[in-house]
Amino acid sequence: MSAFTGTGRLVRLALRRDRIQLPIWLLALTLTQAATVSSVVGLYPTEQERVALAISTAQSPVGVMFNGLVSGTSLGATAMTQSFMVVAIAAAFMSTLTVVRHTRQNEETGRAELIGAGIVGRHASLTAALIVAVGANVVLGLLNAVVLIGNDLPATGSFAAGAGIAAVGIAFAAIAAVTAQVSETARGANGMAAAAIGVAFLLRAVGDVSGKVVDGGVTLVSAWPSWLSPIGWGQQIRPYDQDNWWVLGLLVVAFAALVGLSFVLTAHRDVGAGLRAVQPGRPTATPGLLSPLGLGWHLQRGVFIGWAVGTVVLGAAYGSIGDEIEEFIGDSEQMADYFEQIGGTAGLTEAYFAATLGIAGLAVAGYAIQALLRMRSEESAGRVEPVLAASVPRTRWMWSHVAIAACGAVLLLTLMGLSTGLAYGLVVDDVGTQTSTLIGAALVQAPAVLALAGLAVAAFGLLPRLAAAVSWAVLALCVLIGQLGQILGLPQAVLDLSPFSHVPAAPADDVTALPLLALLLVAAALTAIGVASFRRRDLAMT
């Protein structure tokens, strides 16, 4: 028996387990690419408008930080500036979650030990996980290339763009293979992999912001820190401009080195153990852990702090360019119309803040869903059963997690409005007024966020095994409807499916109470359904 015996069977098992999750990932990311390309074609149909956009983006540190490289003014190059970073980072998360789910999570739940008792090689589980992750990224790259070609973009650049996205995802699959050996828990392995994505993004951002603009302002040459990042390598392919296929060699070498390291680490540890020693906890529990609410906060605080830091940074970035938004948009009437469609009909600056706070609302909804799905992970891992075996009612345990997610979402929106208002207020020398206005505008998003949170609670109560897939799929649908529904000309009935479509576009438009109250009632009803369903069903461990 070799170290890879049983790999094929484990690949089939992993594909069966991911028969819902991976197709949702692939469909969502492909639709994101398709919608972005369609919007670029509609917003910047002329060369003059694309040149103005490229020059303004290349000269804006915030634009470069979040969009990445500017590399030419063709339709394809403009589309890549707008979409590559988002799709590549999402592919990285898809890869890390997939690898950890089929390696460290299997060990944590005891499935790996049962499988290993059969005729299965030492490296079979990790190899199967990598094959599934690599295959998913290859499919994603091909789907993106097909979508780009379908929009009449050159085939060579389209395949280069798809290859770049796939290569970034594959590189982070190898990073997750290493973190799965280091951490003893799936949560720890995912956290380390997410931190690696964050570091890669920051290195890329520093390198791009520190770069120099050439070719009349339409091309950005990155500084050296960008070349230390797999995300930076992916964008250095520069599809539709230079098509640097040789950059893929860097990603291949990194993948081979990291996979080799993960195999070595696998051979030097026991099943279920990690290379990082687990630190013992306190000998006695703190008083806060004696209640379900205290225990829930102990489990959720790390996630909330990470979201809070990201929210403050993002809000400050949005606010810092609020006074320059008219110059940033330039003479593009289509771009101005876009902001008015998704952000209200008042002044361009107010429409910009309404649009960005709407995006923030969608992001905070992601936090709420992640926090609520912790209930499902506690249930599937078997940790909730001993808690409920004591004198803790099911409803009390569940309400503690719901309260933490809801309060955390409201606090994140407040932080978003606060940081955006402070940054913009400092620029226009009106901190007090702008801060209060933008905090209020951010909190207007809360009912829609809570409605999606209520859906996640209902899914957990009614369909525990599908709760994650249903919750994230609905959020992805809301993102597509909210950001591109108007541009794509979707019917009003489709637009109304998103709770964010019913939220007033503050601060551009007046705020009316009726739609907000209706959304709060929907959130309360869905939450009540989820709690009542959880009371009556059996615990679903798998």
N, C-alpha and C positions, 0 to 999 in steps of 0.2 A: 504493500500500500504506500502510495506517495503522499507528499504533503498536500497535494491538490485533489486527491480522490474525493469524489462526491460533489465537485464544483458545479457540474451541469445540473444536477438535481436541485441544488440549493439556488441556482439561478432561476429555475422554474418556480420554486417556492417563493422566492422574493418577488418575481413578477406577478404571481398570483396575489400576494399580499398587497402589492402596489397597483393592482389593476384599476383602482379608482383614483388614487392620489397622483400618480405620475401622469396619466392622461389629462387631469385637471391642470397640473402645472404646465404641461406642453401646450394645451389649448389656450390657457390664459396668457402665456408669454408670446405665443404666436399672434393672438389677437391684439396684444399690446403693440407688437411690431407693425402689424397691418394697419391699425388705427393711426399710429404715429406717422407712417408713410403717407397715408391718405390725408392727414391733417397738414403735413408739410406741403404736399402738392396743392392743397387748397389755399393755404396761408401765404405761400411764397412762390407763386407761379412764374415770376419773372426773375431774370438774372440780377437786375438792379436791387430787388428786394432781398435776395439771398446774399448779395455782397454786403448790403447794409447790416443784415443780421450777423454775418460772419465777423465783420469789423467790430460791431458793438459787443458781441459775445467775447471775442478774443481780448478786448480791452477791459472787460469786467472781471475782476477777481472772483466775484460770487458766481457769475455765469460759467467761468472756467472750472471753478471748484465742483459745481454740481453737474455740468454738462460734459466736461472733459475737453478733448482736443477739438480744435477747429482746423479742418484740413480741406480747404477748397470750397467752392460755391456751387457745385452741381447739385441736383436734386438728391442724389444718393448720399453725397457727403453731408449735406444739410440734415437729411434724415438720420444719419449715423450720429451726428452731434446731438440730436435730440433724443435718440432712443438707445444707443449702444450701452451707455452706462447703466440705465435702468434694467435692461434685459440681461446684461452680463452679471450684474450683482444678484439678480433674482435667480439666474442659473447657478450661481455659486451657492446660494442658500438651498436650492433644490438638491444639489449634489451633496452638500454636507449633511443635510437631514437624511437623505437616502442612505448614505454610507453608515452613519451612526445608528440608524434604525435597524439595519441588518447585521450590525456587529455588536456594539456595546449594549444596545437595548436588549438584544437577544441574550446576552450574558447576564444583564441585570435582572431580567425576568426568569432566568433559569432555562430558557428554551435552548440556548447554546449547549448547555451540559447534556440535555436529553439527546440533541442531535449528535453531539460528539461521542456519545456512547455507542453509536453505530459505526459503520465503515465510512468515516469521514476524516479527511486529512487535516493537519494542523492549520494550513493556510486556506482551506476551501471556503470557509465562511467569508473571510475578508476578500478573497478573490471574486466570489460571487457578487458581493456588494459592489465592488469596483466595476465589474462587468456591467451590472445593471445601471450604475450611475453613468459610466462612459457611454453606454448605448443610448440612454435617455438624452444625453447632451448631443450625441451625433444626430439623433432624430430631430432635436430642437434646432440644431444648426441647419439641417436640410429643409425643415419647415420654414425657417426664417428666409433662407435663400429663395425658396419657391415663392413666398409672399413678395419678396423684393422684386424678383423677376416679373411676377404678375402685375406689378405696378410700372412696367416698362423701364426698369432700371437695368443697366448692363449686367450680363450674367457673371462676368469675371469678378466684378466688385461685389455682387450679391453673394457668390460663394465664399469670397474672402470675408465678408461680414459674418455669414453663418459660421464659418470656421473659427473666427475670432471669438464669437460668443460661446461656441462649444468648447474651445480650448480653455477659456477662463473657467467654465464649469468643471471641466475635467481636472484642471490643476487644483481646484479646491476640494474635489473628491479625494485626491491624494493627501491633501492637508488633513481632511477629516479622518482618513485612515490612520494617520499618526496620532491625532488627538484621541481617537477611540482606544488607543493602546495606553495613553498616559492617564486618562481619567478613569475612575472606577464607576462613574455613573453616566448615563446617557445625557442627562442634563448638563453635567460638567463638560462632556465632550462637545456637545453642541455649543455651549458657551465659549469654549476655547476656539472652536472653529469660527464662530461669529466674530470673536475678537480678532482673529486673523484676517477676516474680511474687512473689518473696520480699519485695521492697521494698513492693509493693502490700499484701501480707499484713501486714507490720509496721506500715505506716501505718494500715491498718484496725484492727489490734489496739490500737495506741496510742490511736486515736480512741475506740474502744469502751470500753477500760479507763478512759479519762479522762472518759467520759460520766456522765450522771446518771440515776438511776432514778426513774421517776414512776409514776402510776396504781397506787399501792399496792404497788409493787415488782415489777410484772409487765411493765413496758415500760422499755427502755433507750434513752435519747436520746444519740446519738453526739456526741463533740466534733469540732471542725473537721478534725483530721488524717484522719479516716475519709472525708471528702469529697474527699480528694486521691487516692483509690484506686479503680480500676475495680471491684475486689472490693467495696469499701465502697459504691459506687453500686448494685451489684447487690442487696445486702442491704437498701439503703434503700427498695427497692420495697415491702418489708414485706408479702408475700403473706398473705392470710387475715386481715389486720388493717386496713391502710390502703390497700393496692393502689395505690401511687403510680406510675401509668403514666408520669407526666411525667419520672421519673428516667431512663427509657430515652433521652430526648432528649440527656442528657449523654453517654451511651455512643455514640450515633449521631454526635454532633459530634466526639468524640474519634476515632472510627473514620475519619471523613471526613478529619480533619486529618492523621492519621498515614499513611493511604493516600496522600494527596496528597504528603506529604513523601517517602514511599518512591518514588513515581514520579519526583519531582524528582531524588532521589539516583541512581536507576537511569539517568537520562539523563546523569549527570555522571561515570560511571565506566566502565571497560572490563569486558567479560565475563571473569569469573574473578578480577577484582581486587576488593579491598574498600577502603572509604574510610579505614580505619584502617591506618596503615603497619605492616608486619610487621617486628618488631625482629629484627635478625640474631642468630644464636646465637653460642656460643663458637667461637673458631677451631679448637679441638681438643676432642674429646670427653673427658668425665671418665672415669676408670677404670671407674666403675660401669656405663657404657653399653656396655662391651665384652662384656657377658654378656646373654643373653636375660632373666634375672631383673632386672638393672639397667634394661634398656630397658623392660620391662613396668612396673616401679615408676615410672619417669619418666613413662610414659603414664597411669598410674592415680592418681598421688599427689594431683592436684587434686580428683578425684572423691572420694577417700577423706577428704581433709581437710574437704570440704564436708559429707559425711555425718557425720563425727566431731563437728563443731560442732553440727549439728542434733540428733544423738543426745544430747549432753551437755545441751543446752538442754531437750530434751523430757524427759529423765530427771529433771532438777532440777524441772521443772514437775510431773511426776507425784509425785515424792517430797514436795514442799512441801505438798500437800493430803492426804497420806496420813492424817494425824492428824484430819482433818476429814471423812473420807469418810462416816461415819455421819450427821453433820449435813447433809452435802451431799445424800445420798440421801433424807433426810427419813423420812417415814412410808410410803414406797412399798414394800410387800411385793414387788410384781412386780419392781422394780428390784433389790432385795436378792436375789431368786431368780435374776435374770439374772446378777449377779456370781457367785453360787454355781455356776450352770450352766457358766460359761466359766472360772471361776477357782478352783474347789475348794469344799470343804464346811467348811472351818475358819472362823475368825472373819472378819467382814466386811472388816477391814483387810487380812488376809492374802489373802482372795479378790480384793480390789481389786488388790493388787500382782501376783498371779498373772495376772489378766486383762490388766493394762497391760503386763506383761512379755511376755505372749503377743502382744499387738499389736506390741510392739517387735521380737519375733522375725520377724513378718511383714514389718515395715519393713526389717530387716537382710537378709532374703531378697531384697528388692528391690535392695539394694546389691549383693549377690552376683551376681544376674542381670545387672545393669547392667555390673559389672566383667567378667564372663565374656563378655558380648556384645561387648566391645571387640575380642575375637578376630575376630568376624564383620565388624566395621567395618574392621579392618585388612586382612582378606582381600578384602572387596568393593572397597576403595579401591586395591588392588594394592600395598599397602606391605609385605605379608608375603612376597611373592614374592622380592624382592631379599634379604631376610633369610635365607630358606631356601635361596637360591642359594649362599650361603656355607657354611661348615662348621658349620651349625647344624641338628641333626636336628629333624624335625617334633615329635617327642615332647618334646624339651627345650624348644622354644619354647612348646608348649601347656602343659606342666607349670608353666612359670614363671607364666603367667597364672592357672592354677588355684590355685597356691600363694598368690599375692597375694590373690586373691578369698577363699580360705578363711581365711587368717590375718587378713585385714581384717575379715571377718565376725565371727570370734571376738573380735577386739579391740574392735569396735563393741559387741558384747554386753557385754563387760567394762566399757566406758565407760558403757553404759546402766545396768548394775547399780551401778557406782561412784557416778555422779551421783545416781541415785535414792536409794541408801543414805545418801549424805552429806546430801542435802537432808532426808530423813525423820529421820535420826539427829540432826541439829541441832535439829529441832523437838521430838523426844521426849527429847533429851539422852542419846542412846545411840548415838553414831556408830560405834564399833567393831563392835558386834554387828550392827547393822542393815546396815552396809556389807558385811560379809562374807556375811551371809545373802542379801542381794539380788544381790550379784555371783554367788554360786552359783546362785540362782534364774534369773538371766538366762542363765548359761552352759548351763543345762538345755535351752534353746531351740536350742543349736548343732547337735545332730544333725539336727533337722528342717530347719534352714536349709541345712545341707550336703547334705541329700537333694534339696532343690529346686535347689541349685547343681549337683549331679550330673546332674539332669535337663537343665539348661541345657547342660552339657558334652555330654551324649549327643545332644541336639537339634542342637548345632553340628556334631558329627561325622557324624550320620546325615542330617539335613535342614537343611543350612546356610541355604538361602533362607527356610525357615520357622522358624528357630531363635528369632528374636525373638518372633514371634507365638505360638508354642507355649509358650515360657517365661513370658511375661507373662500369657497366658490361664490357665495352670495356677496362677500366683500369685493372680490375681483369683479363681479358683475356691476356693482355700484361704482367702482373706479372707472370702468369703461363707459358707463352711462353718464357719469358726472363730468368726465373730462372730455369725452369725444362724442357724446350723444348728439349735441346740437350740430357739430360739424358734419357728422355722418348723416344727418337728416333723419334720425330715428323717429318713429311715430310718438306722439305724446303719451299714448298708453304704455309704451315701453319706458319712456323717461320717468313716468310716475311710479315705476316699480322700485326705484331707489328712494329711500327715505330722505336722502339729501336733496332730492329734487323739490321737496316741499319746504325746505328751510329758506327763510328770507336771506337774500344776498347782502347781509350787513357787512360793512357800513355803507354800501352803495345804495341800498334800498331800505325803505321803512320796515320795521319789524312788527308783524302782526301776531297776536297771541294764539289765534285759533289753530293754525297748523302745528305749532309747537305743542299745544295741549293735546292735540290728536295723536301726535307721535309719542308723547309721554304715556297716553292711555294704551297705545299699541304695545309699548315697551313693558308696561305693567301687566297687561294681559298675557303676553308671551312668557314673561317671567313666572307668572302664577301657574301657567300651564306646565312649564318645565319643572317647577317645584312639586306640583301635585303629581306629575308623572313619576318623578324620582321616588316619591313616597311609596308608590304602588308597584314598582318594578323590582326585579331581582338585580343584584350587583352583577355587572358584566365585566369579568376580569380580562377578557381578550376581545 
